[in-house]
């Protein structure tokens, strides 16, 4: 169990979740001066996987905790993680626990890691916890790399096609403008549209480029708004071709993370509170929060997911079996592996379908431009 001084301050009741981020409460507001601070970044999953794996091996080899962190603080390549480790070493020297030392940088570290470290210190299972954290972060990093790899080729084709179209509109189409004017004949609607787009691009290309940048920045900023995040998350859960990947990622992360937390000795209610922050989808987080409230009221977790918009009924039925048999952690681990495989298949399928669609779209754009240019020329040759 996670209790006592080893428990970081932000691990509390569900009523304290009105704060910002991972455990920032709004109860006590320190006096602040007007100053500008860059927001703290977050350590990547790949870097966390390497750190936890090395920390696990050094701790298992019998190297003292303080010495292990000193070595890792010098050898870690990631600058932010190296700074966090060195600050944790200083905190350990002052008598704080391992979880408390890392919780000072909770804005840059996942709450899952800090909560599991607190539970590991309370139960004396630091080795096993570090190994589980390493496995979890490695899995998340692998999924992220698979998604990047699947999107790399379609993104390259899309960017190359866009650049080709811009070059054609800026440098090739204007060459034919004079020819069409000398012809004096009426131009097809497609040709008139092409010439209009080319003229607008030549006159306002700087304004268009600036507009694209501003739209991108506005999109990034709007992600901080709850309504925008909700719409985005709802779209990802229902968008054809991506909904299977999005739902699979949510369910696999929920199952694997909850299984890890339960195996580490955290109570179910507290584990759900941690998982709620780990899931990067507001719709799913709201449903997990509702499940936590039901568990707090004395109900079981499975009925809370029976009418879920994210979790299928099969998932809820299997979880119910795990609750009744007392093997919830094992069931969740198996479910996590099952949905991980589904995500892999969905990513491969989406990638294989995206390639011909993009090639067809590029071919249609090039064909439209070519026909728009040559149709008037064909009409002129026919008249002659």
C-alpha positions in Angstrom: 0.0 0.0 0.0 1.1 3.6 -0.6 0.9 5.5 2.7 3.0 7.5 5.1 5.7 9.9 4.2 6.6 8.0 1.0 3.4 9.2 -0.5 3.9 12.4 -2.6 1.6 15.3 -1.7 -0.3 15.2 -4.9 -1.4 11.6 -4.4 -4.6 12.3 -2.6 -8.4 12.1 -2.8 -10.2 12.5 -6.1 -11.5 15.9 -4.8 -8.0 17.4 -5.3 -8.1 16.8 -9.1 -9.4 20.3 -9.8 -5.8 21.4 -10.1 -3.8 21.8 -13.2 -1.7 19.0 -14.8 -0.5 16.1 -12.7 -1.4 17.2 -9.2 -1.1 21.0 -9.3 -3.7 22.0 -6.7 -5.3 25.4 -6.6 -5.7 25.5 -2.8 -2.6 27.6 -2.0 -1.5 30.2 -4.5 2.0 31.5 -3.8 2.8 35.1 -4.2 3.9 35.7 -7.8 5.8 38.5 -9.5 5.2 39.5 -13.1 7.8 37.4 -14.9 8.0 35.3 -18.0 9.0 31.6 -17.8 9.2 29.1 -20.5 6.9 26.1 -19.8 8.8 23.0 -18.6 9.0 20.3 -21.2 8.1 16.6 -20.7 10.6 13.8 -20.8 10.0 11.5 -23.7 8.9 7.9 -23.3 12.1 6.5 -24.9 14.3 8.4 -22.5 12.2 7.3 -19.6 12.4 3.7 -20.8 16.2 3.8 -21.0 16.5 5.5 -17.5 14.2 3.0 -15.8 16.0 0.0 -17.5 19.4 1.3 -16.4 18.1 2.1 -12.9 16.6 -1.3 -12.6 19.8 -3.1 -13.6 22.0 -1.0 -11.3 19.6 -1.5 -8.4 19.4 -5.2 -9.0 23.2 -5.4 -9.1 23.3 -4.1 -5.5 24.5 -0.6 -6.3 23.2 1.8 -3.6 20.3 4.0 -4.7 22.1 7.3 -4.2 25.2 6.1 -6.2 23.0 4.7 -9.0 21.3 8.1 -9.4 24.6 9.9 -9.3 25.9 7.8 -12.2 22.7 8.1 -14.2 22.7 11.8 -13.7 26.1 12.1 -15.3 25.5 9.6 -18.1 21.9 10.4 -19.2 21.9 12.0 -22.7 18.6 13.9 -22.4 19.3 17.3 -20.9 16.0 17.7 -19.1 16.1 14.2 -17.6 19.7 14.7 -16.5 18.6 17.9 -14.7 15.7 16.1 -13.0 17.9 13.3 -11.8 20.5 15.7 -10.4 17.8 17.6 -8.5 16.5 14.2 -7.2 20.0 13.4 -5.9 20.0 16.7 -4.0 16.6 16.0 -2.5 17.6 12.5 -1.4 20.6 14.0 0.4 18.2 16.2 2.3 16.3 13.1 3.5 13.4 13.0 1.2 12.1 9.7 -0.3 12.7 8.7 -3.9 9.1 9.5 -5.0 9.2 12.8 -3.2 12.5 13.7 -4.9 11.0 13.1 -8.4 7.6 14.6 -7.6 9.3 18.1 -7.5 9.4 17.8 -11.3 5.9 16.3 -11.7 5.2 18.7 -14.6 7.9 16.9 -16.7 7.4 13.3 -15.5 4.3 11.1 -15.9 2.3 10.7 -12.7 2.3 7.0 -13.3 6.0 6.8 -12.6 5.9 8.9 -9.4 2.9 7.0 -8.0 4.5 3.6 -8.7 7.8 4.7 -7.2 5.9 5.7 -4.0 4.1 2.3 -3.9 7.4 0.5 -4.5 9.1 2.3 -1.6 6.2 1.4 0.7 6.2 -2.3 -0.4 9.9 -2.8 -0.9 9.6 -3.8 -4.5 11.6 -1.2 -6.3 13.4 -3.6 -8.6 10.1 -5.1 -9.9 8.5 -1.7 -10.2 11.4 -0.2 -12.2 11.3 -3.3 -14.6 7.6 -2.8 -15.1 8.0 0.9 -15.8 10.8 0.2 -18.3 8.6 -2.4 -20.1 5.7 0.0 -20.1 7.6 3.0 -21.5 9.4 0.8 -24.0 6.0 -0.4 -25.3 4.6 3.1 -25.5 7.8 4.3 -27.4 7.5 1.4 -29.8 3.8 2.2 -30.6 4.8 5.9 -31.1 7.5 4.9 -33.5 5.2 2.6 -35.4 2.7 5.4 -35.9 5.5 7.7 -37.0 6.7 5.1 -39.5 3.2 4.5 -40.8 2.7 8.3 -41.4 6.2 9.0 -42.8 5.6 7.8 -46.4 2.1 9.4 -46.7 3.3 12.6 -45.3 6.3 12.7 -47.7 4.0 12.0 -50.6 1.5 14.7 -49.5 4.3 17.3 -49.0 6.0 16.5 -52.3 2.6 16.7 -54.2 1.8 20.0 -52.6 5.2 21.5 -53.5 4.8 20.2 -57.1 1.4 21.8 -57.4 2.7 25.1 -56.0 5.7 25.1 -58.5 3.3 24.4 -61.4 1.0 27.2 -60.4 3.8 29.7 -59.8 6.1 29.0 -62.7 4.4 26.7 -65.4 0.8 27.9 -65.6 1.8 31.7 -66.0 3.7 30.7 -69.2 0.4 29.7 -70.9 -1.4 32.8 -69.8 0.0 34.8 -72.7 -0.8 32.0 -75.1 -4.4 31.9 -74.0 -4.8 35.7 -74.3 -3.5 35.6 -77.9 -6.0 32.9 -78.7 -8.9 35.1 -77.7 -11.1 32.1 -77.5 -13.4 31.3 -74.6 -11.6 29.1 -72.0 -13.1 26.0 -70.3 -14.3 26.5 -66.7 -11.4 24.3 -65.4 -8.8 26.4 -67.2 -10.4 29.7 -65.8 -10.3 28.2 -62.3 -6.7 27.1 -62.7 -5.6 30.6 -63.9 -7.5 32.3 -61.1 -5.8 30.1 -58.5 -2.4 30.7 -60.1 -3.0 34.5 -60.1 -4.0 34.5 -56.5 -1.0 32.5 -55.5 1.4 34.8 -57.3 -0.1 37.9 -55.8 -0.6 36.7 -52.2 1.8 33.9 -51.7 3.4 35.6 -48.7 0.1 36.3 -47.1 -1.0 32.7 -47.7 2.2 31.4 -46.2 1.7 33.6 -43.1 -1.9 32.5 -42.8 -0.8 28.9 -42.8 1.7 29.6 -40.0 -0.9 31.6 -38.0 -3.5 28.8 -38.4 -1.0 26.2 -37.2 -0.2 28.4 -34.1 -3.9 29.0 -33.5 -4.5 25.3 -33.7 -1.8 24.5 -31.2 -3.0 27.2 -28.8 -6.6 26.1 -29.1 -5.7 22.6 -27.8 -5.5 24.2 -24.4 -9.3 24.9 -24.5 -11.4 22.2 -23.0 -14.1 22.4 -25.7 -11.6 22.1 -28.5 -9.9 19.1 -26.9 -13.3 17.4 -26.4 -14.2 17.9 -30.1 -10.8 16.7 -31.2 -11.0 13.6 -29.0 -14.5 12.9 -30.1 -13.4 13.1 -33.7 -10.5 10.7 -33.2 -12.9 8.2 -31.6 -15.3 8.3 -34.6 -13.1 9.1 -37.6 -13.2 6.2 -40.1 -9.7 4.6 -40.5 -8.4 6.1 -37.2 -11.1 5.2 -34.7 -9.8 1.6 -34.3 -6.2 2.9 -33.7 -7.4 5.6 -31.3 -9.7 3.3 -29.3 -7.1 0.5 -29.3 -4.4 2.8 -27.9 -6.7 4.1 -25.2 -7.9 0.6 -24.1 -4.4 -1.0 -24.2 -2.9 1.9 -22.2 -5.7 1.8 -19.7 -5.4 -2.0 -19.2 -1.6 -2.1 -19.0 -1.4 0.8 -16.7 -4.1 -0.3 -14.3 -2.7 -3.8 -14.2 0.8 -2.4 -13.3 -0.6 -0.1 -10.6 -2.6 -2.9 -9.0 0.4 -5.3 -9.1 2.4 -2.5 -7.4 0.0 -2.5 -4.5 -2.0 0.6 -5.1 -5.7 0.4 -4.3 -8.1 0.3 -7.2 -9.6 3.7 -6.5 -6.2 5.4 -6.3 -5.1 3.5 -9.4 -8.1 4.7 -11.4 -7.2 8.3 -10.4 -3.7 7.8 -11.8 -4.9 6.1 -15.0 -7.3 9.0 -15.6 -4.4 11.4 -15.9 -2.4 9.0 -18.1 -5.1 8.6 -20.8 -4.6 11.3 -23.3 -8.3 11.5 -24.3 -10.8 13.7 -22.5 -13.8 11.5 -23.3 -12.1 8.3 -22.0 -10.7 10.2 -18.9 -14.3 11.4 -18.1 -15.5 7.8 -18.2 -12.7 6.5 -16.1 -13.4 9.3 -13.6 -17.0 8.2 -13.5 -15.9 4.6 -12.9 -13.8 5.9 -10.0 -16.7 7.6 -8.4 -18.8 4.4 -8.6 -15.9 2.4 -7.0 -15.7 5.0 -4.3 -19.5 4.5 -3.7 -18.9 0.8 -3.2 -19.8 -0.5 -6.7 -17.6 -2.6 -9.0 -15.7 -1.2 -11.9 -17.1 -3.3 -14.7 -20.7 -2.0 -14.8 -19.3 1.5 -15.2 -18.0 0.6 -18.7 -21.1 -1.3 -19.9 -22.5 1.8 -21.6 -19.2 3.3 -22.5 -18.6 5.2 -25.8 -14.9 4.1 -25.8 -14.7 0.7 -24.1 -16.6 -2.1 -25.8 -19.0 -4.4 -23.9 -16.6 -7.3 -24.4 -14.0 -5.4 -22.4 -16.4 -4.7 -19.6 -17.6 -8.3 -19.5 -14.0 -9.7 -19.3 -13.2 -7.1 -16.5 -16.3 -8.3 -14.6 -14.9 -11.9 -14.8 -11.6 -10.7 -13.5 -13.3 -8.9 -10.5 -15.4 -11.9 -9.6 -12.4 -14.3 -9.8 -9.9 -12.0 -8.0 -7.6 -11.9 -11.0 -8.3 -8.4 -12.3 -4.6 -7.5 -12.7 -3.9 -10.6 -14.8 -7.0 -10.1 -16.9 -6.1 -6.5 -17.6 -2.5 -7.5 -18.6 -3.9 -10.0 -21.1 -6.4 -7.4 -22.4 -3.6 -4.9 -22.9 -1.6 -7.4 -25.0 -4.7 -8.3 -27.0 -5.4 -4.6 -27.9 -1.7 -3.9 -28.5 -1.9 -6.6 -31.3 -5.1 -5.0 -32.6 -3.4 -1.6 -32.8 -0.4 -3.0 -34.7 -2.8 -4.6 -37.3 -4.8 -1.4 -37.5 -1.7 0.7 -38.1 -0.4 -1.6 -40.8 -3.8 -1.7 -42.5 -4.3 2.1 -42.4 -0.8 2.6 -43.8 -1.4 0.1 -46.7 -4.7 1.9 -47.5 -3.3 5.4 -47.3 -0.6 4.8 -50.0 -2.9 4.1 -53.0 -5.3 6.8 -51.9 -2.6 9.4 -51.8 -1.2 8.2 -55.1 -4.6 8.4 -56.7 -5.2 11.9 -55.2 -1.8 13.1 -56.6 -2.6 11.7 -60.0 -6.0 13.4 -60.1 -4.4 16.8 -59.2 -1.7 16.4 -61.9 -4.3 15.3 -64.4 -6.6 18.3 -63.6 -3.7 20.7 -64.1 -2.6 19.1 -67.3 -6.1 18.9 -68.8 -6.8 22.5 -67.8 -3.7 23.6 -69.7 -4.1 21.4 -72.8 -7.8 21.5 -73.4 -7.7 25.1 -74.9 -4.7 24.1 -77.0 -6.6 21.1 -78.3 -9.5 23.3 -79.1 -7.3 25.7 -81.0 -5.6 22.9 -83.0 -9.1 21.6 -83.9 -10.2 25.1 -85.1 -7.1 25.3 -87.3 
